[in-house]
Every structure is written in structure tokens, then in C-alpha cells.
Amino acid sequence: METNISEVYKFFTFCTFEAMDNKLNRIKEVLVRQGVSQKELAAQLEKNEHTISNWCINKSQPHLKELYKIAEFLEVEICDLLITSKDRT
């Protein structure tokens, strides 16, 4: 079966816009629970503080590799950083 790149792009774009209205991560919650500041996380990941702030308010989402680094730094599982579909209901 041949994949139409245009259709995949449209679907991805739709999912991205749908996700923008939903809280997808709980990075801020875990940072507070661990007593770690956004500034400390930014320094650890060598990221701009604005980027970390956007993740914390769910304005944008980190890539999976960044989630792994965050989980490792905070000594939690990646799933602890994410909102499950069950949590949304």
C-alpha cells in the first residue's frame, strides 16, 4: 500500500492543532514535586529557558529524546511526565 505524503501531513497537522488545546505533559507538576526549577532543567538540557517554559505550560511539547533526558534528570519514568487519555476525562 502506497502512502500519500500529503495525506499524512494533513493528518499530522490536524493532530497537532487538536493537541494544542489539550494538556499533554505534566513536566511543571513533576518539577515542582521534585523541587527543581525550570532554570535548572534548562541548564541541564542546554535549552533556552523560554523553551522549558513553553513545555511547562503545554504551549509546545518536547521531542521524545528530550522527554527521556528530562525523566533521567528528574529520576522518574517518562510516563510520569505525560498526561494519559484516562487523565483527560
C-alpha positions in Angstrom: 0.0 0.0 0.0 1.4 3.3 -1.0 1.4 6.2 1.5 0.3 9.6 0.3 2.7 12.1 2.0 0.2 14.9 1.6 -2.5 12.9 3.5 0.0 12.0 6.2 1.0 15.7 6.5 -2.7 16.8 6.7 -3.4 14.2 9.4 -0.3 15.2 11.4 -1.2 18.9 11.2 -4.8 18.2 12.3 -3.5 16.1 15.3 -1.0 18.9 16.2 -3.8 21.6 16.2 -6.1 19.3 18.2 -3.3 18.6 20.8 -2.7 22.4 21.2 -6.0 22.7 23.2 -5.1 19.7 25.5 -2.6 19.4 28.3 -0.3 16.7 27.2 2.5 16.8 29.7 2.9 17.3 33.4 6.5 18.5 33.4 5.7 21.5 35.5 4.0 19.3 38.1 6.9 17.0 38.3 9.4 19.8 38.6 7.5 21.3 41.5 7.2 17.9 43.2 11.0 17.3 42.8 11.9 20.8 43.9 13.7 21.6 40.6 13.3 24.9 38.8 12.7 25.4 35.1 16.0 27.3 35.0 17.9 24.2 36.4 16.2 22.0 33.8 17.1 24.4 31.0 20.8 24.4 32.1 20.8 20.6 32.4 19.3 20.1 28.9 21.3 23.0 27.4 18.0 24.6 26.3 16.6 28.1 26.4 14.5 28.9 29.5 11.7 30.0 27.2 11.6 26.6 25.6 11.3 24.9 29.0 8.6 27.4 30.0 6.6 26.6 26.8 6.8 22.9 27.6 5.7 23.5 31.2 2.6 25.5 30.1 1.9 23.0 27.3 2.3 25.6 24.6 4.7 23.2 22.9 5.9 19.7 23.5 9.4 18.3 23.8 10.6 15.6 21.5 10.8 12.0 22.8 14.5 12.1 23.2 14.2 15.3 25.3 11.5 13.6 27.4 13.9 10.8 28.1 16.6 13.2 29.2 14.1 15.0 31.5 12.9 11.8 33.0 16.5 10.7 33.6 17.4 14.0 35.2 14.4 14.0 37.4 14.7 10.3 38.2 11.2 9.4 37.0 9.7 7.3 34.3 8.8 9.0 31.0 5.2 8.1 31.6 5.2 10.2 34.8 5.8 13.2 32.6 2.8 12.6 30.4 -0.9 13.0 30.7 -2.7 9.8 29.9 -6.0 9.7 28.0 -7.6 8.5 31.2 -6.4 11.7 33.0 -8.1 13.9 30.4 -11.6 12.6 31.0 
